[in-house]
Amino acid sequence: MTTNKETKNNSLDDLNRQEALIRRCTLDDLDAVIKVNEKELPEDYPYFFYKSILDNYPEPFLIAQNNVGMIIGYIMWRVEKTPSLDTLRYLTKAHLVSIAVTQEYRKRGVAKALLSNSMLAIKKYKIQEYVLEVRVSNISAIKLYEQFKFKVINIKKKYYRDGENAYYMTLNSK
Ligand SMILES: CC(C)(COP(=O)(O)OP(=O)(O)OC[C@H]1O[C@@H](n2cnc3c(N)ncnc32)[C@H](O)[C@@H]1OP(=O)(O)O)[C@@H](O)C(=O)NCCC(=O)NCCS
């Protein structure tokens, strides 16, 4: 099993022991990524949405593969410029679009590896802040983000189509 510079961190050591790999997503992977999304998350997106994220922000769009090449997880981000509340400048934000790991591969550090590697990769866009929304009921995802020092700064009421609220979590990029 190969590894590369992008993938060196603690959780990857665990992953490599289990013969899994984190790498950049390619166009050929998109159908499998969409399948993981449809299986693991209620929020679905059309193909062109994934394609536009891949075209525009390929570096932090990562997938996790098992030892037979099956895609078992993915993460994708977009970059946004928004006016800062306390200065006249624009802030460049990395916005987490989606992350999921298939049930069978959970609790093995796959999401941690996806998140840490993609957060490094997206720094090339000179981002000042990482931001994300998460369902208030999604304890495993909230705990994951808290491990990375994300903090809840706001609740977005009825953010999801089914009416559930979202926590808006942010983290300054150092
Ligand atoms: C959230 C999700 C991506 C985590 O994936 P994972 O590969 O199992 O996560 P990891 O094994 O890397 O765990 C990292 C940390 O997340 C937290 N975590 C993960 N699963 C958890 C669970 N079932 N209960 C509590 N905390 C959990 C823990 O803090 C864990 O760290 P630890 O192992 O040191 O305790 C996965 O559960 C998933 O795909 N869920 C469905 C999709 C989803 O909800 N995506 C997030 C949308 S905002």
The ligand as an ORCA input file, in Angstrom:
! r2SCAN-3c Opt
* xyz 0 1
  C     -18.914     12.016     11.654
  C     -18.134     10.939     10.921
  C     -17.581     11.539      9.613
  C     -16.953     10.474     11.800
  O     -16.194      9.539     11.051
  P     -15.209      8.498     11.741
  O     -14.245      8.048     10.714
  O     -15.990      7.458     12.445
  O     -14.477      9.405     12.820
  P     -13.062      9.098     13.510
  O     -12.918      7.645     13.734
  O     -11.989      9.781     12.750
  O     -13.282      9.798     14.915
  C     -12.772     11.057     15.183
  C     -13.447     11.638     16.402
  O     -14.813     11.880     16.137
  C     -15.598     11.650     17.317
  N     -16.498     10.534     17.071
  C     -16.559      9.763     15.955
  N     -17.568      8.860     16.094
  C     -18.143      9.082     17.294
  C     -19.227      8.483     18.004
  N     -19.916      7.477     17.482
  N     -19.545      9.010     19.212
  C     -18.873     10.037     19.743
  N     -17.815     10.627     19.129
  C     -17.459     10.155     17.920
  C     -14.609     11.327     18.397
  O     -14.208     12.536     18.988
  C     -13.467     10.711     17.601
  O     -12.249     10.776     18.247
  P     -11.758      9.563     19.217
  O     -11.766      8.348     18.357
  O     -10.404     10.010     19.617
  O     -12.774      9.499     20.315
  C     -19.009      9.691     10.625
  O     -19.683      9.317     11.805
  C     -20.022      9.887      9.509
  O     -19.705      9.705      8.335
  N     -21.253     10.255      9.864
  C     -22.320     10.434      8.853
  C     -22.030     11.642      7.995
  C     -21.962     12.903      8.840
  O     -22.673     13.045      9.807
  N     -21.080     13.824      8.422
  C     -20.913     15.095      9.112
  C     -21.856     16.096      8.560
  S     -21.614     17.671      9.334
*
